[in-house]
């Protein structure tokens, strides 16, 4: 055992080597009882080990609770593992503190059920609120440079970046598919920065800018 300040480092060999860091135990040996085939015997054990077993009841409760609902996934980047580990520890500590709060005997309460507690926690963090009306998509309008320069030779039809989106001219004309959705395309005018079908839609849209 070695001590520096309030930190005590212990390396002890029982059935296997055990390493412990403690801030609440003195670096000394204490007597503990152990059950064997011959009955109870007294052995000398480091005090930090005795306190650890007293709190954990022979089981690593930290690993046990973390195994129920793990956060994140394994990876080669150590900092991600450390971040996920700290998140898990924070959640488990919060659950333990809630269990020690004024008791609720219901097995389905958040203070007694681990899964119910995590469900309430997720809802509180996300704070999802249903809007009174569904959000409407902002209307497609040509860029300021495109609308102010209708005769510019920079107007050109080509493939637009990203996924396909609705054709602005089809949306203005009310042209829809059988499913009721406005027709979509990956082409458009780069100067206007809007999606347009090649041919009639492209020509009609730019004619309206000139008018």
CORQUI-V335387 format. One record per residue. N is the residue number from 1. RES is the residue in one letter. SS is DSSP state (@ for helix, = for strand, . for the rest). OMEGA is omega as a letter, one per 30 degrees, with the letter a starting at -180 (none if undefined). BURIAL is 1 if it has 24 or more other ideal C-beta (glycine too) atoms within 12 Angstrom, else 0. Layout:
# CORQUI-V335387
n = {N N}
res = {RES RES}
ss = {SS SS}
omega = {OMEGA OMEGA}
burial = {BURIAL BURIAL}
This chain:
# CORQUI-V335387
n = {1 2 3 4 5 6 7 8 9 10 11 12 13 14 15 16 17 18 19 20 21 22 23 24 25 26 27 28 29 30 31 32 33 34 35 36 37 38 39 40 41 42 43 44 45 46 47 48 49 50 51 52 53 54 55 56 57 58 59 60 61 62 63 64 65 66 67 68 69 70 71 72 73 74 75 76 77 78 79 80 81 82 83 84 85 86 87 88 89 90 91 92 93 94 95 96 97 98 99 100 101 102 103 104 105 106 107 108 109 110 111 112 113 114 115 116 117 118 119 120 121 122 123 124 125 126 127 128 129 130 131 132 133 134 135 136 137 138 139 140 141 142 143 144 145 146 147 148 149 150 151 152 153 154 155 156 157 158 159 160 161 162 163 164 165 166 167 168 169 170 171 172 173 174 175 176 177 178 179 180 181 182 183 184 185 186 187 188 189 190 191 192 193 194 195 196 197 198 199 200 201 202 203 204 205 206 207 208 209 210 211}
res = {X X X X X X X X X X X X X X X X X X X X X X X X X X X X X X X X X X X X X X X X X X X X X X X X X X X X X X X X X X X X X X X X X X X X X X X X X X X X X X X X X X X X X X X X X X X X X X X X X X X X X X X X X X X X X X X X X X X X X X X X X X X X X X X X X X X X X X X X X X X X X X X X X X X X X X X X X X X X X X X X X X X X X X X X X X X X X X X X X X X X X X X X X X X X X X X X X X X X X X X X X X X X X X X X X X X}
ss = {. = = = . . = = = = = = = . . . = = = = = = . . . . . . = = = = = = = = . . = = = = = = = = @ @ @ @ @ @ @ @ @ @ . . . . @ @ @ @ @ @ @ @ . . . . . . . . . @ @ @ @ @ @ @ @ @ @ @ @ @ @ @ @ @ @ @ @ @ @ . . . . . . . . . . . . . . @ @ @ @ @ @ @ @ @ @ @ @ @ . . . . . . . . . . . . . . . . . @ @ @ @ @ . . . . . . . . = = = . . . . . = = . @ @ @ @ @ @ . . = . . . . . = . = = . = = = . . . . = = . . . . @ @ @ @ @ @ @ @ @ @ @ .}
omega = {l a l a l a l l a l a a l l l a a l a l a l a l l l l l l a l l l a l l l a a l l a l a l a l l l a l a l a a a l a l a l l a a l a a a a l l a a l a a a a l l l l l l l l l a l a a l l l l l l l l l l a l a a a l l a a a a a a l l a l l a l l l a a l a l l l l l l a l l l a l l l l a a a a a l a a a l a l a l l a a l l a l l a l a l l l l a a l a l a a a l l a a a l a l l a a l a l l a l l l a a a a a a a l l l a l none}
burial = {1 0 0 0 0 0 0 1 0 1 0 1 0 0 0 0 0 0 0 1 0 1 0 0 1 0 1 0 0 0 0 0 0 0 0 0 0 0 0 0 0 0 0 0 1 1 1 1 1 1 0 1 1 0 0 0 0 0 0 0 0 0 0 0 1 1 0 0 0 0 1 0 0 0 0 0 0 0 0 0 0 0 0 0 0 0 0 1 0 0 1 1 0 1 1 0 0 1 0 0 0 0 0 0 0 0 0 0 0 1 0 0 0 1 0 0 1 1 0 0 0 0 0 0 0 0 0 0 0 0 0 0 0 0 0 0 0 0 0 1 0 1 0 0 0 1 0 0 0 0 0 0 0 0 1 0 1 0 0 1 0 0 0 0 1 1 1 1 1 1 1 0 0 0 0 0 0 0 0 0 0 1 1 1 1 0 1 1 1 0 1 1 1 1 1 1 1 0 0 0 1 1 0 0 1 1 0 0 1 0 0}
